[in-house]
Amino acid sequence: MQPPPNYTFASDNTSGACPEVLEAVLRANSGRLPSYGEDFLTAEASDAFREVFETDCDVYFVFTGTAANSLALASLCQSYHSVITHEFAHVETDECGAPEFFSNGTKLLLTAGPLGKLDPEAVERTVTKRRDLHYPKPRAMSLSCPTELGTVYRPAEVAALGAVAQRHGLRIHMDGARFANAVASLGVAPAELTWRAGVDVLSFGGTKLGSPVGEAVVFFNRPLGEEFAYRCKQAGQLASKMRFLAAPWTVLLRQGLWLEIAGRANALARSLAEALAALPDVSVLYPVEANAVFVQLPEHVHESLRRRGWKYYLFIGGGARFMCSWSTTREDVDLLMGDVREAVLSGGQ
C-alpha cells in the first residue's frame, strides 16, 4: 500500500491552526456578544493592530486573502482606473480575476522587475506611458511582501515606490499574505515596512500564520476605508460572529507569537535551502528571505519524491517550491532532505 500524500511542504495553507490561536477561539466561544464586529473581542484585536503598527489604523476582518486583496484594491479605484503590479504578483496570477470583478473592471497593468519586485523606474514608465482619455488611468500600485518568489522588500525599496506613488497620485496596496515572515526576516518595525514608507492599505494574512480562518485589511490611510464595511457586506465577507475571526489576532500580536512562529519557519527554510544547495545537480533559484525555497531538481528526483508521497508546487516560480509553515519541524526538514539526497545521489538508477 502506498503511504498517504505528504503535504508538509506544499503550502503553509496545509498546516492546521496553532494551539495558542485555537485556545483564543475557544475562549471567544463564551456567552452572547453583539454581532458584526460590535463586540469587545473585535475591538481588542483592532487595538492590537494599532499598537503593533504604532498608528491609528482602521482594521477589518474578512474570511479570505482573495477578498482582502480584491476589496482593498476596489476601495482605491474606480472602474476606469488601473492598478500597477508585478507580472508575477498573486493578484495577477492566482485571484481568478477577483480584483477586476470587485472593482467593476479596474485593469491590472503588469510590469517586470527583478526577483518578483516592482521596479520604481518601470512603474514610472507605466504611469507616464499614456495620459489620454482612452487608457485606464493609473490610480494604485499593488506589491507583494514577501513576493511570489519568496523575496522581501526592504523599507527603502518600499519608500522608493512610495515616492513614485506620491509624485503621480497613486495609492499603494501591500499584499501581505505572509507579512509576518517579511517582518521577522528583516527585524524591522512593521510601521517602517508599511505606512512610514508610503503604504496606504495592507492585506495581512492570518491563515498562513496559523489561524484557522481569516485575514485582516488594515487601512493606514483611514479615509480610503471609509465605506469598506459596505464592500465587505456586499461581498459576503461581513461575519455575523466576527469575534471568531478577530480573537486569534489578539493572541498572535500582543504575545509576539506572530514573529516567533514566522521566524521559526524562516529559519527552517534557510536551513533547507542550504542543505539542498550542497547537493550536485540541484540549484536554489532565488534568495531565501522568508519561508519559501524555490529549487531546480532533476526530473528523476521529482519522480522519486512523487513515489514517496511528497506533494509540492511546480507551477510557481519556475521550479519546485517547498514552503515551511508554523508547524514545520526540524524532523520534517531532515526527512525531506533524506529522500531528496537519496534520489539525487542515485542518479535515477
PyMOL commands that set and color helices and strands:
alter all, ss='L'
color gray80, all
select helices_A, chain A and resi 19-28+40-53+65-76+90-93+98-102+114-116+120-128+155-168+179-186+190-193+195-197+207-209+222-225+228-234+243-254+257-277+299-307+330-346
alter helices_A, ss='H'
color red, helices_A
select strands_A, chain A and resi 58-62+81-86+107-111+137-144+171-176+201-204+215-219+283-284+292-296+320-323
alter strands_A, ss='S'
color yellow, strands_A
deselect
rebuild
show_as cartoon
